[in-house]
Amino acid sequence: MAQRTLFLLLAAALTMIETRADPPKAHVTHHPRPAEPPPSTGSNMVNIAVLVVLGAVIIIEAMVAFVLKSSRKIAILPGPAGTKGSSAS
């Protein structure tokens, strides 16, 4: 019985020496990051649609302004006698 007690004390002492010799290890827990949602394509499509519509409106307005301006120049230009644009009556 004494030998068994001596053996257990020796084993306990050896395990204490071994644990003191090892550097302390920090317990690190890794928590998984939440998955990032994919970038929304809906708002991108809305932005592109708005830009396309605005571009079309600007182009149409420019064409209408050009046509109206050129038609005014044609009506104002003096023409030969007897035509619509002539000032001689």
PyMOL Python script that loads the backbone (N, CA, C, O; Angstrom):
from pymol import cmd

cmd.read_pdbstr("""\
ATOM      1  N   MET A   1       0.811  -1.174   0.000  1.00  0.00           N
ATOM      2  CA  MET A   1       0.000   0.000   0.000  1.00  0.00           C
ATOM      3  C   MET A   1       0.862   1.249   0.000  1.00  0.00           C
ATOM      4  O   MET A   1       0.526   2.229  -0.665  1.00  0.00           O
ATOM      5  N   ALA A   2       1.942   1.233   0.717  1.00  0.00           N
ATOM      6  CA  ALA A   2       2.837   2.378   0.791  1.00  0.00           C
ATOM      7  C   ALA A   2       3.490   2.627  -0.562  1.00  0.00           C
ATOM      8  O   ALA A   2       3.714   3.768  -0.966  1.00  0.00           O
ATOM      9  N   GLN A   3       3.784   1.541  -1.244  1.00  0.00           N
ATOM     10  CA  GLN A   3       4.404   1.704  -2.566  1.00  0.00           C
ATOM     11  C   GLN A   3       3.415   2.363  -3.546  1.00  0.00           C
ATOM     12  O   GLN A   3       3.783   3.199  -4.370  1.00  0.00           O
ATOM     13  N   ARG A   4       2.171   1.956  -3.421  1.00  0.00           N
ATOM     14  CA  ARG A   4       1.164   2.526  -4.312  1.00  0.00           C
ATOM     15  C   ARG A   4       0.981   4.012  -4.015  1.00  0.00           C
ATOM     16  O   ARG A   4       0.859   4.803  -4.951  1.00  0.00           O
ATOM     17  N   THR A   5       0.959   4.407  -2.780  1.00  0.00           N
ATOM     18  CA  THR A   5       0.813   5.805  -2.409  1.00  0.00           C
ATOM     19  C   THR A   5       2.012   6.591  -2.892  1.00  0.00           C
ATOM     20  O   THR A   5       1.875   7.695  -3.418  1.00  0.00           O
ATOM     21  N   LEU A   6       3.195   6.013  -2.708  1.00  0.00           N
ATOM     22  CA  LEU A   6       4.418   6.677  -3.164  1.00  0.00           C
ATOM     23  C   LEU A   6       4.390   6.831  -4.686  1.00  0.00           C
ATOM     24  O   LEU A   6       4.777   7.868  -5.227  1.00  0.00           O
ATOM     25  N   PHE A   7       3.935   5.801  -5.350  1.00  0.00           N
ATOM     26  CA  PHE A   7       3.850   5.860  -6.807  1.00  0.00           C
ATOM     27  C   PHE A   7       2.864   6.948  -7.244  1.00  0.00           C
ATOM     28  O   PHE A   7       3.172   7.697  -8.171  1.00  0.00           O
ATOM     29  N   LEU A   8       1.703   7.061  -6.618  1.00  0.00           N
ATOM     30  CA  LEU A   8       0.724   8.072  -6.977  1.00  0.00           C
ATOM     31  C   LEU A   8       1.251   9.476  -6.710  1.00  0.00           C
ATOM     32  O   LEU A   8       1.021  10.389  -7.503  1.00  0.00           O
ATOM     33  N   LEU A   9       1.958   9.653  -5.597  1.00  0.00           N
ATOM     34  CA  LEU A   9       2.542  10.965  -5.300  1.00  0.00           C
ATOM     35  C   LEU A   9       3.600  11.331  -6.330  1.00  0.00           C
ATOM     36  O   LEU A   9       3.674  12.477  -6.773  1.00  0.00           O
ATOM     37  N   LEU A  10       4.419  10.354  -6.710  1.00  0.00           N
ATOM     38  CA  LEU A  10       5.456  10.599  -7.712  1.00  0.00           C
ATOM     39  C   LEU A  10       4.816  10.941  -9.062  1.00  0.00           C
ATOM     40  O   LEU A  10       5.291  11.844  -9.752  1.00  0.00           O
ATOM     41  N   ALA A  11       3.765  10.247  -9.444  1.00  0.00           N
ATOM     42  CA  ALA A  11       3.088  10.521 -10.714  1.00  0.00           C
ATOM     43  C   ALA A  11       2.447  11.909 -10.690  1.00  0.00           C
ATOM     44  O   ALA A  11       2.491  12.631 -11.686  1.00  0.00           O
ATOM     45  N   ALA A  12       1.858  12.279  -9.568  1.00  0.00           N
ATOM     46  CA  ALA A  12       1.251  13.601  -9.454  1.00  0.00           C
ATOM     47  C   ALA A  12       2.313  14.686  -9.533  1.00  0.00           C
ATOM     48  O   ALA A  12       2.099  15.721 -10.164  1.00  0.00           O
ATOM     49  N   ALA A  13       3.457  14.455  -8.896  1.00  0.00           N
ATOM     50  CA  ALA A  13       4.540  15.441  -8.938  1.00  0.00           C
ATOM     51  C   ALA A  13       5.075  15.580 -10.362  1.00  0.00           C
ATOM     52  O   ALA A  13       5.354  16.691 -10.812  1.00  0.00           O
ATOM     53  N   LEU A  14       5.217  14.476 -11.064  1.00  0.00           N
ATOM     54  CA  LEU A  14       5.718  14.533 -12.443  1.00  0.00           C
ATOM     55  C   LEU A  14       4.733  15.276 -13.355  1.00  0.00           C
ATOM     56  O   LEU A  14       5.154  16.059 -14.206  1.00  0.00           O
ATOM     57  N   THR A  15       3.460  15.044 -13.188  1.00  0.00           N
ATOM     58  CA  THR A  15       2.498  15.753 -14.036  1.00  0.00           C
ATOM     59  C   THR A  15       2.494  17.243 -13.725  1.00  0.00           C
ATOM     60  O   THR A  15       2.305  18.058 -14.628  1.00  0.00           O
ATOM     61  N   MET A  16       2.701  17.614 -12.456  1.00  0.00           N
ATOM     62  CA  MET A  16       2.776  19.036 -12.116  1.00  0.00           C
ATOM     63  C   MET A  16       4.016  19.665 -12.730  1.00  0.00           C
ATOM     64  O   MET A  16       3.965  20.797 -13.212  1.00  0.00           O
ATOM     65  N   ILE A  17       5.127  18.943 -12.718  1.00  0.00           N
ATOM     66  CA  ILE A  17       6.365  19.473 -13.305  1.00  0.00           C
ATOM     67  C   ILE A  17       6.193  19.621 -14.814  1.00  0.00           C
ATOM     68  O   ILE A  17       6.613  20.623 -15.392  1.00  0.00           O
ATOM     69  N   GLU A  18       5.584  18.635 -15.445  1.00  0.00           N
ATOM     70  CA  GLU A  18       5.383  18.698 -16.892  1.00  0.00           C
ATOM     71  C   GLU A  18       4.452  19.845 -17.271  1.00  0.00           C
ATOM     72  O   GLU A  18       4.690  20.522 -18.271  1.00  0.00           O
ATOM     73  N   THR A  19       3.412  20.072 -16.500  1.00  0.00           N
ATOM     74  CA  THR A  19       2.495  21.152 -16.847  1.00  0.00           C
ATOM     75  C   THR A  19       3.124  22.506 -16.603  1.00  0.00           C
ATOM     76  O   THR A  19       2.803  23.460 -17.311  1.00  0.00           O
ATOM     77  N   ARG A  20       4.018  22.625 -15.617  1.00  0.00           N
ATOM     78  CA  ARG A  20       4.694  23.904 -15.388  1.00  0.00           C
ATOM     79  C   ARG A  20       5.735  24.174 -16.462  1.00  0.00           C
ATOM     80  O   ARG A  20       6.004  25.334 -16.775  1.00  0.00           O
ATOM     81  N   ALA A  21       6.323  23.139 -17.028  1.00  0.00           N
ATOM     82  CA  ALA A  21       7.342  23.325 -18.055  1.00  0.00           C
ATOM     83  C   ALA A  21       6.717  23.801 -19.365  1.00  0.00           C
ATOM     84  O   ALA A  21       7.347  24.540 -20.122  1.00  0.00           O
ATOM     85  N   ASP A  22       5.504  23.389 -19.627  1.00  0.00           N
ATOM     86  CA  ASP A  22       4.834  23.820 -20.853  1.00  0.00           C
ATOM     87  C   ASP A  22       4.401  25.273 -20.715  1.00  0.00           C
ATOM     88  O   ASP A  22       3.913  25.676 -19.659  1.00  0.00           O
ATOM     89  N   PRO A  23       4.573  26.056 -21.760  1.00  0.00           N
ATOM     90  CA  PRO A  23       4.093  27.438 -21.686  1.00  0.00           C
ATOM     91  C   PRO A  23       2.566  27.441 -21.622  1.00  0.00           C
ATOM     92  O   PRO A  23       1.913  26.573 -22.201  1.00  0.00           O
ATOM     93  N   PRO A  24       2.016  28.397 -20.934  1.00  0.00           N
ATOM     94  CA  PRO A  24       0.555  28.430 -20.853  1.00  0.00           C
ATOM     95  C   PRO A  24      -0.043  28.726 -22.224  1.00  0.00           C
ATOM     96  O   PRO A  24       0.417  29.609 -22.949  1.00  0.00           O
ATOM     97  N   LYS A  25      -1.044  27.990 -22.544  1.00  0.00           N
ATOM     98  CA  LYS A  25      -1.687  28.155 -23.846  1.00  0.00           C
ATOM     99  C   LYS A  25      -3.006  28.876 -23.648  1.00  0.00           C
ATOM    100  O   LYS A  25      -3.812  28.512 -22.792  1.00  0.00           O
ATOM    101  N   ALA A  26      -3.209  29.898 -24.450  1.00  0.00           N
ATOM    102  CA  ALA A  26      -4.455  30.651 -24.371  1.00  0.00           C
ATOM    103  C   ALA A  26      -5.548  29.868 -25.077  1.00  0.00           C
ATOM    104  O   ALA A  26      -5.336  29.300 -26.149  1.00  0.00           O
ATOM    105  N   HIS A  27      -6.687  29.848 -24.474  1.00  0.00           N
ATOM    106  CA  HIS A  27      -7.822  29.165 -25.086  1.00  0.00           C
ATOM    107  C   HIS A  27      -8.518  30.147 -26.022  1.00  0.00           C
ATOM    108  O   HIS A  27      -9.100  31.139 -25.584  1.00  0.00           O
ATOM    109  N   VAL A  28      -8.448  29.858 -27.295  1.00  0.00           N
ATOM    110  CA  VAL A  28      -9.030  30.746 -28.299  1.00  0.00           C
ATOM    111  C   VAL A  28     -10.221  30.040 -28.926  1.00  0.00           C
ATOM    112  O   VAL A  28     -10.123  28.912 -29.409  1.00  0.00           O
ATOM    113  N   THR A  29     -11.330  30.730 -28.903  1.00  0.00           N
ATOM    114  CA  THR A  29     -12.503  30.183 -29.587  1.00  0.00           C
ATOM    115  C   THR A  29     -12.750  31.010 -30.837  1.00  0.00           C
ATOM    116  O   THR A  29     -12.746  32.240 -30.804  1.00  0.00           O
ATOM    117  N   HIS A  30     -12.958  30.325 -31.908  1.00  0.00           N
ATOM    118  CA  HIS A  30     -13.209  30.994 -33.182  1.00  0.00           C
ATOM    119  C   HIS A  30     -14.702  30.952 -33.460  1.00  0.00           C
ATOM    120  O   HIS A  30     -15.299  29.886 -33.615  1.00  0.00           O
ATOM    121  N   HIS A  31     -15.280  32.129 -33.518  1.00  0.00           N
ATOM    122  CA  HIS A  31     -16.695  32.225 -33.857  1.00  0.00           C
ATOM    123  C   HIS A  31     -16.801  32.495 -35.350  1.00  0.00           C
ATOM    124  O   HIS A  31     -16.147  33.405 -35.860  1.00  0.00           O
ATOM    125  N   PRO A  32     -17.599  31.734 -36.043  1.00  0.00           N
ATOM    126  CA  PRO A  32     -17.731  31.989 -37.491  1.00  0.00           C
ATOM    127  C   PRO A  32     -18.407  33.327 -37.732  1.00  0.00           C
ATOM    128  O   PRO A  32     -19.366  33.696 -37.054  1.00  0.00           O
ATOM    129  N   ARG A  33     -17.886  34.036 -38.709  1.00  0.00           N
ATOM    130  CA  ARG A  33     -18.479  35.325 -39.073  1.00  0.00           C
ATOM    131  C   ARG A  33     -19.796  35.082 -39.784  1.00  0.00           C
ATOM    132  O   ARG A  33     -19.948  34.108 -40.521  1.00  0.00           O
ATOM    133  N   PRO A  34     -20.740  35.968 -39.557  1.00  0.00           N
ATOM    134  CA  PRO A  34     -21.991  35.801 -40.308  1.00  0.00           C
ATOM    135  C   PRO A  34     -21.741  36.061 -41.786  1.00  0.00           C
ATOM    136  O   PRO A  34     -20.958  36.937 -42.154  1.00  0.00           O
ATOM    137  N   ALA A  35     -22.403  35.304 -42.607  1.00  0.00           N
ATOM    138  CA  ALA A  35     -22.211  35.449 -44.054  1.00  0.00           C
ATOM    139  C   ALA A  35     -22.738  36.801 -44.504  1.00  0.00           C
ATOM    140  O   ALA A  35     -23.834  37.214 -44.124  1.00  0.00           O
ATOM    141  N   GLU A  36     -21.940  37.488 -45.322  1.00  0.00           N
ATOM    142  CA  GLU A  36     -22.361  38.789 -45.841  1.00  0.00           C
ATOM    143  C   GLU A  36     -23.392  38.567 -46.942  1.00  0.00           C
ATOM    144  O   GLU A  36     -23.231  37.681 -47.781  1.00  0.00           O
ATOM    145  N   PRO A  37     -24.434  39.362 -46.934  1.00  0.00           N
ATOM    146  CA  PRO A  37     -25.427  39.189 -47.997  1.00  0.00           C
ATOM    147  C   PRO A  37     -24.834  39.613 -49.333  1.00  0.00           C
ATOM    148  O   PRO A  37     -23.988  40.506 -49.379  1.00  0.00           O
ATOM    149  N   PRO A  38     -25.262  38.990 -50.407  1.00  0.00           N
ATOM    150  CA  PRO A  38     -24.741  39.396 -51.718  1.00  0.00           C
ATOM    151  C   PRO A  38     -25.172  40.821 -52.023  1.00  0.00           C
ATOM    152  O   PRO A  38     -26.232  41.261 -51.577  1.00  0.00           O
ATOM    153  N   PRO A  39     -24.357  41.544 -52.781  1.00  0.00           N
ATOM    154  CA  PRO A  39     -24.735  42.925 -53.106  1.00  0.00           C
ATOM    155  C   PRO A  39     -26.044  42.936 -53.883  1.00  0.00           C
ATOM    156  O   PRO A  39     -26.268  42.115 -54.773  1.00  0.00           O
ATOM    157  N   SER A  40     -26.891  43.876 -53.530  1.00  0.00           N
ATOM    158  CA  SER A  40     -28.205  43.904 -54.169  1.00  0.00           C
ATOM    159  C   SER A  40     -28.068  44.444 -55.582  1.00  0.00           C
ATOM    160  O   SER A  40     -27.460  45.490 -55.812  1.00  0.00           O
ATOM    161  N   THR A  41     -28.639  43.718 -56.512  1.00  0.00           N
ATOM    162  CA  THR A  41     -28.588  44.148 -57.909  1.00  0.00           C
ATOM    163  C   THR A  41     -29.839  44.921 -58.279  1.00  0.00           C
ATOM    164  O   THR A  41     -29.885  45.556 -59.332  1.00  0.00           O
ATOM    165  N   GLY A  42     -30.852  44.878 -57.431  1.00  0.00           N
ATOM    166  CA  GLY A  42     -32.092  45.590 -57.730  1.00  0.00           C
ATOM    167  C   GLY A  42     -31.886  47.081 -57.797  1.00  0.00           C
ATOM    168  O   GLY A  42     -32.366  47.733 -58.724  1.00  0.00           O
ATOM    169  N   SER A  43     -31.176  47.638 -56.825  1.00  0.00           N
ATOM    170  CA  SER A  43     -30.970  49.084 -56.832  1.00  0.00           C
ATOM    171  C   SER A  43     -30.056  49.497 -57.983  1.00  0.00           C
ATOM    172  O   SER A  43     -30.212  50.586 -58.536  1.00  0.00           O
ATOM    173  N   ASN A  44     -29.110  48.646 -58.346  1.00  0.00           N
ATOM    174  CA  ASN A  44     -28.244  48.961 -59.483  1.00  0.00           C
ATOM    175  C   ASN A  44     -29.064  49.020 -60.768  1.00  0.00           C
ATOM    176  O   ASN A  44     -28.862  49.904 -61.601  1.00  0.00           O
ATOM    177  N   MET A  45     -29.976  48.090 -60.923  1.00  0.00           N
ATOM    178  CA  MET A  45     -30.798  48.080 -62.131  1.00  0.00           C
ATOM    179  C   MET A  45     -31.717  49.295 -62.171  1.00  0.00           C
ATOM    180  O   MET A  45     -31.966  49.852 -63.240  1.00  0.00           O
ATOM    181  N   VAL A  46     -32.217  49.704 -61.020  1.00  0.00           N
ATOM    182  CA  VAL A  46     -33.074  50.894 -60.975  1.00  0.00           C
ATOM    183  C   VAL A  46     -32.268  52.122 -61.362  1.00  0.00           C
ATOM    184  O   VAL A  46     -32.744  52.960 -62.128  1.00  0.00           O
ATOM    185  N   ASN A  47     -31.049  52.237 -60.840  1.00  0.00           N
ATOM    186  CA  ASN A  47     -30.198  53.383 -61.182  1.00  0.00           C
ATOM    187  C   ASN A  47     -29.914  53.426 -62.677  1.00  0.00           C
ATOM    188  O   ASN A  47     -29.971  54.492 -63.290  1.00  0.00           O
ATOM    189  N   ILE A  48     -29.612  52.290 -63.261  1.00  0.00           N
ATOM    190  CA  ILE A  48     -29.313  52.243 -64.694  1.00  0.00           C
ATOM    191  C   ILE A  48     -30.554  52.618 -65.502  1.00  0.00           C
ATOM    192  O   ILE A  48     -30.457  53.355 -66.483  1.00  0.00           O
ATOM    193  N   ALA A  49     -31.719  52.115 -65.093  1.00  0.00           N
ATOM    194  CA  ALA A  49     -32.955  52.439 -65.815  1.00  0.00           C
ATOM    195  C   ALA A  49     -33.250  53.932 -65.750  1.00  0.00           C
ATOM    196  O   ALA A  49     -33.658  54.527 -66.748  1.00  0.00           O
ATOM    197  N   VAL A  50     -33.049  54.543 -64.584  1.00  0.00           N
ATOM    198  CA  VAL A  50     -33.288  55.985 -64.444  1.00  0.00           C
ATOM    199  C   VAL A  50     -32.335  56.762 -65.334  1.00  0.00           C
ATOM    200  O   VAL A  50     -32.746  57.713 -65.999  1.00  0.00           O
ATOM    201  N   LEU A  51     -31.069  56.372 -65.358  1.00  0.00           N
ATOM    202  CA  LEU A  51     -30.096  57.075 -66.204  1.00  0.00           C
ATOM    203  C   LEU A  51     -30.438  56.937 -67.687  1.00  0.00           C
ATOM    204  O   LEU A  51     -30.299  57.898 -68.444  1.00  0.00           O
ATOM    205  N   VAL A  52     -30.881  55.761 -68.105  1.00  0.00           N
ATOM    206  CA  VAL A  52     -31.244  55.558 -69.513  1.00  0.00           C
ATOM    207  C   VAL A  52     -32.440  56.428 -69.883  1.00  0.00           C
ATOM    208  O   VAL A  52     -32.453  57.050 -70.946  1.00  0.00           O
ATOM    209  N   VAL A  53     -33.445  56.472 -69.009  1.00  0.00           N
ATOM    210  CA  VAL A  53     -34.630  57.292 -69.294  1.00  0.00           C
ATOM    211  C   VAL A  53     -34.256  58.766 -69.347  1.00  0.00           C
ATOM    212  O   VAL A  53     -34.702  59.482 -70.244  1.00  0.00           O
ATOM    213  N   LEU A  54     -33.442  59.234 -68.398  1.00  0.00           N
ATOM    214  CA  LEU A  54     -33.019  60.638 -68.412  1.00  0.00           C
ATOM    215  C   LEU A  54     -32.226  60.966 -69.673  1.00  0.00           C
ATOM    216  O   LEU A  54     -32.412  62.027 -70.269  1.00  0.00           O
ATOM    217  N   GLY A  55     -31.348  60.060 -70.076  1.00  0.00           N
ATOM    218  CA  GLY A  55     -30.582  60.277 -71.299  1.00  0.00           C
ATOM    219  C   GLY A  55     -31.478  60.367 -72.516  1.00  0.00           C
ATOM    220  O   GLY A  55     -31.274  61.215 -73.385  1.00  0.00           O
ATOM    221  N   ALA A  56     -32.479  59.485 -72.582  1.00  0.00           N
ATOM    222  CA  ALA A  56     -33.407  59.524 -73.714  1.00  0.00           C
ATOM    223  C   ALA A  56     -34.205  60.820 -73.724  1.00  0.00           C
ATOM    224  O   ALA A  56     -34.416  61.409 -74.784  1.00  0.00           O
ATOM    225  N   VAL A  57     -34.651  61.269 -72.556  1.00  0.00           N
ATOM    226  CA  VAL A  57     -35.416  62.522 -72.483  1.00  0.00           C
ATOM    227  C   VAL A  57     -34.560  63.696 -72.922  1.00  0.00           C
ATOM    228  O   VAL A  57     -35.034  64.568 -73.651  1.00  0.00           O
ATOM    229  N   ILE A  58     -33.312  63.733 -72.493  1.00  0.00           N
ATOM    230  CA  ILE A  58     -32.414  64.836 -72.872  1.00  0.00           C
ATOM    231  C   ILE A  58     -32.185  64.842 -74.380  1.00  0.00           C
ATOM    232  O   ILE A  58     -32.202  65.900 -75.009  1.00  0.00           O
ATOM    233  N   ILE A  59     -31.971  63.667 -74.956  1.00  0.00           N
ATOM    234  CA  ILE A  59     -31.736  63.594 -76.406  1.00  0.00           C
ATOM    235  C   ILE A  59     -32.981  64.033 -77.177  1.00  0.00           C
ATOM    236  O   ILE A  59     -32.877  64.771 -78.157  1.00  0.00           O
ATOM    237  N   ILE A  60     -34.154  63.582 -76.738  1.00  0.00           N
ATOM    238  CA  ILE A  60     -35.394  63.970 -77.429  1.00  0.00           C
ATOM    239  C   ILE A  60     -35.629  65.470 -77.311  1.00  0.00           C
ATOM    240  O   ILE A  60     -36.014  66.115 -78.287  1.00  0.00           O
ATOM    241  N   GLU A  61     -35.400  66.034 -76.115  1.00  0.00           N
ATOM    242  CA  GLU A  61     -35.567  67.486 -75.951  1.00  0.00           C
ATOM    243  C   GLU A  61     -34.598  68.261 -76.825  1.00  0.00           C
ATOM    244  O   GLU A  61     -34.968  69.292 -77.388  1.00  0.00           O
ATOM    245  N   ALA A  62     -33.373  67.791 -76.950  1.00  0.00           N
ATOM    246  CA  ALA A  62     -32.402  68.476 -77.802  1.00  0.00           C
ATOM    247  C   ALA A  62     -32.844  68.425 -79.263  1.00  0.00           C
ATOM    248  O   ALA A  62     -32.715  69.413 -79.987  1.00  0.00           O
ATOM    249  N   MET A  63     -33.366  67.276 -79.697  1.00  0.00           N
ATOM    250  CA  MET A  63     -33.823  67.171 -81.079  1.00  0.00           C
ATOM    251  C   MET A  63     -35.023  68.079 -81.333  1.00  0.00           C
ATOM    252  O   MET A  63     -35.093  68.735 -82.372  1.00  0.00           O
ATOM    253  N   VAL A  64     -35.967  68.122 -80.391  1.00  0.00           N
ATOM    254  CA  VAL A  64     -37.140  68.986 -80.556  1.00  0.00           C
ATOM    255  C   VAL A  64     -36.719  70.448 -80.589  1.00  0.00           C
ATOM    256  O   VAL A  64     -37.211  71.215 -81.417  1.00  0.00           O
ATOM    257  N   ALA A  65     -35.808  70.841 -79.693  1.00  0.00           N
ATOM    258  CA  ALA A  65     -35.340  72.231 -79.677  1.00  0.00           C
ATOM    259  C   ALA A  65     -34.643  72.574 -80.984  1.00  0.00           C
ATOM    260  O   ALA A  65     -34.823  73.675 -81.504  1.00  0.00           O
ATOM    261  N   PHE A  66     -33.851  71.655 -81.525  1.00  0.00           N
ATOM    262  CA  PHE A  66     -33.153  71.908 -82.787  1.00  0.00           C
ATOM    263  C   PHE A  66     -34.148  72.064 -83.933  1.00  0.00           C
ATOM    264  O   PHE A  66     -34.006  72.958 -84.768  1.00  0.00           O
ATOM    265  N   VAL A  67     -35.149  71.198 -83.972  1.00  0.00           N
ATOM    266  CA  VAL A  67     -36.141  71.272 -85.054  1.00  0.00           C
ATOM    267  C   VAL A  67     -36.936  72.564 -84.953  1.00  0.00           C
ATOM    268  O   VAL A  67     -37.164  73.224 -85.967  1.00  0.00           O
ATOM    269  N   LEU A  68     -37.362  72.937 -83.753  1.00  0.00           N
ATOM    270  CA  LEU A  68     -38.127  74.178 -83.595  1.00  0.00           C
ATOM    271  C   LEU A  68     -37.283  75.396 -83.950  1.00  0.00           C
ATOM    272  O   LEU A  68     -37.768  76.334 -84.583  1.00  0.00           O
ATOM    273  N   LYS A  69     -36.026  75.377 -83.543  1.00  0.00           N
ATOM    274  CA  LYS A  69     -35.146  76.509 -83.843  1.00  0.00           C
ATOM    275  C   LYS A  69     -34.913  76.617 -85.350  1.00  0.00           C
ATOM    276  O   LYS A  69     -34.932  77.718 -85.900  1.00  0.00           O
ATOM    277  N   SER A  70     -34.697  75.500 -86.010  1.00  0.00           N
ATOM    278  CA  SER A  70     -34.452  75.549 -87.457  1.00  0.00           C
ATOM    279  C   SER A  70     -35.730  75.923 -88.215  1.00  0.00           C
ATOM    280  O   SER A  70     -35.646  76.579 -89.253  1.00  0.00           O
ATOM    281  N   SER A  71     -36.892  75.530 -87.736  1.00  0.00           N
ATOM    282  CA  SER A  71     -38.131  75.907 -88.430  1.00  0.00           C
ATOM    283  C   SER A  71     -38.415  77.398 -88.247  1.00  0.00           C
ATOM    284  O   SER A  71     -38.986  78.017 -89.145  1.00  0.00           O
ATOM    285  N   ARG A  72     -38.042  77.985 -87.133  1.00  0.00           N
ATOM    286  CA  ARG A  72     -38.203  79.434 -86.951  1.00  0.00           C
ATOM    287  C   ARG A  72     -37.290  80.204 -87.896  1.00  0.00           C
ATOM    288  O   ARG A  72     -37.680  81.220 -88.472  1.00  0.00           O
ATOM    289  N   LYS A  73     -36.074  79.703 -88.045  1.00  0.00           N
ATOM    290  CA  LYS A  73     -35.138  80.383 -88.949  1.00  0.00           C
ATOM    291  C   LYS A  73     -35.675  80.347 -90.373  1.00  0.00           C
ATOM    292  O   LYS A  73     -35.531  81.320 -91.113  1.00  0.00           O
ATOM    293  N   ILE A  74     -36.278  79.260 -90.755  1.00  0.00           N
ATOM    294  CA  ILE A  74     -36.814  79.149 -92.109  1.00  0.00           C
ATOM    295  C   ILE A  74     -37.969  80.134 -92.293  1.00  0.00           C
ATOM    296  O   ILE A  74     -38.063  80.764 -93.346  1.00  0.00           O
ATOM    297  N   ALA A  75     -38.845  80.285 -91.309  1.00  0.00           N
ATOM    298  CA  ALA A  75     -39.999  81.179 -91.420  1.00  0.00           C
ATOM    299  C   ALA A  75     -39.572  82.633 -91.385  1.00  0.00           C
ATOM    300  O   ALA A  75     -40.233  83.473 -91.996  1.00  0.00           O
ATOM    301  N   ILE A  76     -38.497  82.956 -90.697  1.00  0.00           N
ATOM    302  CA  ILE A  76     -38.063  84.343 -90.560  1.00  0.00           C
ATOM    303  C   ILE A  76     -37.269  84.811 -91.780  1.00  0.00           C
ATOM    304  O   ILE A  76     -37.278  85.999 -92.103  1.00  0.00           O
ATOM    305  N   LEU A  77     -36.596  83.904 -92.447  1.00  0.00           N
ATOM    306  CA  LEU A  77     -35.760  84.303 -93.581  1.00  0.00           C
ATOM    307  C   LEU A  77     -36.614  84.976 -94.661  1.00  0.00           C
ATOM    308  O   LEU A  77     -37.675  84.463 -95.019  1.00  0.00           O
ATOM    309  N   PRO A  78     -36.164  86.103 -95.172  1.00  0.00           N
ATOM    310  CA  PRO A  78     -36.929  86.765 -96.243  1.00  0.00           C
ATOM    311  C   PRO A  78     -36.825  85.963 -97.529  1.00  0.00           C
ATOM    312  O   PRO A  78     -35.753  85.487 -97.901  1.00  0.00           O
ATOM    313  N   GLY A  79     -37.920  85.829 -98.177  1.00  0.00           N
ATOM    314  CA  GLY A  79     -37.942  85.091 -99.427  1.00  0.00           C
ATOM    315  C   GLY A  79     -38.220  86.028-100.586  1.00  0.00           C
ATOM    316  O   GLY A  79     -38.363  87.232-100.378  1.00  0.00           O
ATOM    317  N   PRO A  80     -38.299  85.511-101.791  1.00  0.00           N
ATOM    318  CA  PRO A  80     -38.623  86.341-102.952  1.00  0.00           C
ATOM    319  C   PRO A  80     -40.043  86.878-102.845  1.00  0.00           C
ATOM    320  O   PRO A  80     -40.854  86.359-102.078  1.00  0.00           O
ATOM    321  N   ALA A  81     -40.338  87.906-103.608  1.00  0.00           N
ATOM    322  CA  ALA A  81     -41.660  88.548-103.561  1.00  0.00           C
ATOM    323  C   ALA A  81     -42.741  87.542-103.914  1.00  0.00           C
ATOM    324  O   ALA A  81     -42.597  86.755-104.849  1.00  0.00           O
ATOM    325  N   GLY A  82     -43.807  87.579-103.163  1.00  0.00           N
ATOM    326  CA  GLY A  82     -44.918  86.685-103.422  1.00  0.00           C
ATOM    327  C   GLY A  82     -44.855  85.385-102.632  1.00  0.00           C
ATOM    328  O   GLY A  82     -45.757  84.556-102.759  1.00  0.00           O
ATOM    329  N   THR A  83     -43.840  85.182-101.836  1.00  0.00           N
ATOM    330  CA  THR A  83     -43.771  83.965-101.023  1.00  0.00           C
ATOM    331  C   THR A  83     -44.201  84.282 -99.607  1.00  0.00           C
ATOM    332  O   THR A  83     -44.387  85.444 -99.246  1.00  0.00           O
ATOM    333  N   LYS A  84     -44.354  83.264 -98.827  1.00  0.00           N
ATOM    334  CA  LYS A  84     -44.861  83.417 -97.477  1.00  0.00           C
ATOM    335  C   LYS A  84     -43.949  84.267 -96.602  1.00  0.00           C
ATOM    336  O   LYS A  84     -44.436  85.027 -95.765  1.00  0.00           O
ATOM    337  N   GLY A  85     -42.661  84.156 -96.778  1.00  0.00           N
ATOM    338  CA  GLY A  85     -41.725  84.867 -95.917  1.00  0.00           C
ATOM    339  C   GLY A  85     -41.413  86.276 -96.366  1.00  0.00           C
ATOM    340  O   GLY A  85     -40.651  86.967 -95.690  1.00  0.00           O
ATOM    341  N   SER A  86     -41.968  86.738 -97.479  1.00  0.00           N
ATOM    342  CA  SER A  86     -41.588  88.071 -97.964  1.00  0.00           C
ATOM    343  C   SER A  86     -42.331  89.149 -97.200  1.00  0.00           C
ATOM    344  O   SER A  86     -43.465  88.952 -96.764  1.00  0.00           O
ATOM    345  N   SER A  87     -41.679  90.289 -97.045  1.00  0.00           N
ATOM    346  CA  SER A  87     -42.296  91.399 -96.320  1.00  0.00           C
ATOM    347  C   SER A  87     -42.918  92.408 -97.283  1.00  0.00           C
ATOM    348  O   SER A  87     -43.594  93.335 -96.835  1.00  0.00           O
ATOM    349  N   ALA A  88     -42.713  92.256 -98.579  1.00  0.00           N
ATOM    350  CA  ALA A  88     -43.280  93.206 -99.554  1.00  0.00           C
ATOM    351  C   ALA A  88     -44.701  92.812 -99.886  1.00  0.00           C
ATOM    352  O   ALA A  88     -44.947  91.670-100.274  1.00  0.00           O
ATOM    353  N   SER A  89     -45.642  93.725 -99.743  1.00  0.00           N
ATOM    354  CA  SER A  89     -47.005  93.401-100.111  1.00  0.00           C
ATOM    355  C   SER A  89     -47.624  94.496-100.943  1.00  0.00           C
ATOM    356  O   SER A  89     -48.782  94.387-101.345  1.00  0.00           O
TER     357      SER A  89
END
""", "prot")
cmd.dss("prot")
cmd.show_as("cartoon", "prot")
cmd.util.cbc("prot")
cmd.orient("prot")
